[in-house]
């Protein structure tokens, strides 16, 4: 299956406002560019990478529906959309006779559980497939990041250094949680890299868990999680360590709701 995304500019640092977002103009161009770069005539799943406050969802769905009807895309989805925008998109598709989104791709792991409160129930209600990403929480759940040890920042981690900043309370809480989860894994006779992906796959709303191994050995190890069954005792212990619906470090959620910006929360001074 061939899947890709649209929303951001291709080149990092490109500030041109016409080369980003979810407008008809940009998504149409982005799809054509993807087809050319991938040397194919169709994309199986095209996902909108982020919500776009500057573009009405009706315009986005209209453009993607036309691309589906043209045979350039087989199915459409979203990534990192909050629950309320998933509902709005389904409503717009129904009212305007657009093709609806079929999938949502959110982050989900033992340390990032916020979607359990809203996105996952919403996806189940509206029949959306859920393709979760980062089951190992960018390496935190490998057991190699531990208290007292230096965190090695590779090229990727330097880009998202806030996810490893130990000045943040959520990341310090992760260090404690890692030790507790390692104890759970030891008691079960398994590696921590196995229950972490298995946990994400265990939720009834999750369709598939996307892995991000860098080596064949890592892939082989993570695929073993597909055969692992987590019993209620393990899941109860996990819930005691990280409560359902809780994300330890809010910075792990890449999408920031515009309504939380200071300019949106504070009245402008009266002239």
N, C-alpha and C positions, 0 to 999 in steps of 0.2 A: 504494500500500500504506500502511495506517495502522498505525503502531507506537508504543507508549508503554511506560512503565516504572512499576513500583511498588516501594516499600520505604521511601523517605524521606517525611517529612511534607510537605504542600504548602506550608505557610508556613515560611519560614526562621526559625529561632529557636524553633520549637515544640518544647518539651521534654517534652510528654506522651508517656510510654512506650507508651501504647495507640494512638498515631497514627504508628507507624513499625514497621519490621521485616517479617518474612515469615510472620506467623501467619495462620491461616485468617480470623480476624476482620478483621484489618487489610487483607489483600489483597482480600477480598471487597468490603469497603467502598471500597477504592481503585479497583477496577475499576468499580463502580457510579458513583463520582464522576467517573471519566474518561469513561465513556459519556455522562454528563450534560453535562459541560463540552465534549466534542467533538461533541455533538449527533448521536450515531450509535447504532446498536443492536448494533454488534459491533466488535471490535478485531482486526485481522489478526495482529499479533504483540505479545504482552504479555511483557515481560522483567522478571525480578527483578533489581533494580539492584545489590544486594550480597548476599553471604551473611549469614545472621543466626545468630550463635552461640546465641541464646536460643531458637531454634525448630528442632525436628527437621525435616530435609528431607522426611520422610514427610508431615508435616502440610502443608507448603508445596505439595508435589506433589498431595496429595489435594484441597486447595482449588482449585488451578488446573485439575485434571482435571475437577472438577465444573463449573467455569465454562466449560470447553471443551464439555462435554457439553450444557450449557445454551445453547450457541450464542452466548455473549457474547464468547468468544475463539476465534480460529481456530487459533492455534499459540502455543507458549510458549517462552521462552528465558531466558538469564541474561546478566548483564553484570558483568565484573570478577571472575568466579569463578576461583579457583585450580584447577589440574588435579585435585588430589585430591578436591575437592568436586564437580567435574563427574562424576568416576567414581562417587562415592558416590550422586549423584543418579540416574545411569543404573542403578546397581544397585538402588536403592530402587524406581524405576519398574518395573523388571523383576520384582522379588520381590513387590511389592504391587499389581501390575496398574494402575499409574497411567500417565497419558499422559506420555511422557518429554519432556525439554527438546529443542528442535529446533535452537537456535542459541546461540552465545556471542558477546558483544560486548566484546572487550578493546582496550586501547590498543596500537597497533603503529606504529612508525615507524623511521626510520634511527637514532634516538637511544633508542628504547624497544624492545629486542629480546628481553627476558627470556622472552616467551611462546614463542619458538622452541624453548626447551629442554623445555617440558612441555605448555603449553596447546594449542599447535598440533598436536603429535603425538597428544595425547589426543583432540582434536576429530576428527582424521582416523580414528583407530581406532574411534570410536563414532559416526561418521557425522553429526557436528554441523556445521551451517553456521557460518561465522565471519564476523562483520560487524565489521571493525576500525574504530576511530575515532582521530582526531587524527593523520593521516598527516604533517601539517606540524609536529607537536609544539608546538602552541599558538603557532605563528608562528616558532619557532626555525629552521625549515627553509625560510623564505621568502627568506633572504639579507638580510633587513633588520635582524636583530639581529647586530651585529658588535663586535669588540673596539674599545674606545675610544669607542663611541657609547652615548648614554643610552638605556636601555630605557623606552619609554613605557608606563606602566601604565594601561590603560583599565579600565572597570568590572569586566570579567571577570578581567583579570590581577591586579587588586587582591584579588579573592577567593582566588586561587591564587598569591599573591605568592611562595611558596616555590619555585615553578617557575621564577622569574626572579631569585632571590637569588644574586648573584655571590659571596657568601661561601661558598657550597656548592661543594665541589670538582667535583662532577659538572657543574654549570652552567659553571664555568670551563673544564672540558674541552670542553664544547659549543662555546665560542668558537673553540677551536683546530680542532675538527672541522668547523665551518661553513666555515672558510677552505679546508680540504682538500677538502671536498665541492664548494665553489664552483669549485675548480680542475678537479675531475672533470667538472662540468657544462660549464665553458668548453671543455674539450678535446673534449667530445661535441657542442658547438654548441647546447646547450639551456639553458633556465632551470632553476634549482634546484627551482622549484615543480613541475616535471614529473617528474623522477626520484624525488622523495620519495613521491608517491602511487603511482607505478608500481612502486616497490620493494615497498610493502605488498601491492599486487595480484599481484605476481609469485610470492608464496609459494603452493605448490599447495594448502595447507589453507585459504587465504583465499577466501571466497565473494564478498565485496563490501567495498569501502572506503567508509566514510562521510565525506563532505566537509563542511566547515563554513564556506563562504564568506559574507562579509557583503555583497558586491556582485555584480552580474551580471558585471562584468569579472573578478572573482576566480573566479567559477564557470566562466566560459568558459575561463579560463587553466588551471584545475585539471582540467577535463574533457579537455583535450588530452593529459593523461597516459594516458588510456585507449588512445590510439593508439601509445604509446611502448613499444618493446621494449628491455629492458636486456640487453645481451649479457654474456657471461661476463667479459670484460675489465673492464667497469664494475662488475659485482657483486663481482669479486675485489678491486678497489680499495676498494669500500665496506667489504668485510670487513676490510681492513687498517686502515681508519680507525676503525670500530666493530666489534669482534669479534662473531660470531654468539652469540646468547643473552645479550648484555650490555645492561643499561640504564644509561646514563651517570649519570643522577640518579635514585636510588631514589624520591625524592619525586614523580616523575612517575606512579608507580603509586598510584592513589587508595586501593585497598583495603589495609589493614594486617592481616596475619594476627594473630589474637588471641594465638597462642602466642609471639609475639615481645615481648609486653608484659612489663615487669619483674616484675609480680606473678605471671606464669605461669612465669617462668624461675628464680625464687628461692624456696627453701623458707622457709616461715614459721618464725619463731623458736620453739623448743620451750619451752613454759611450764615 
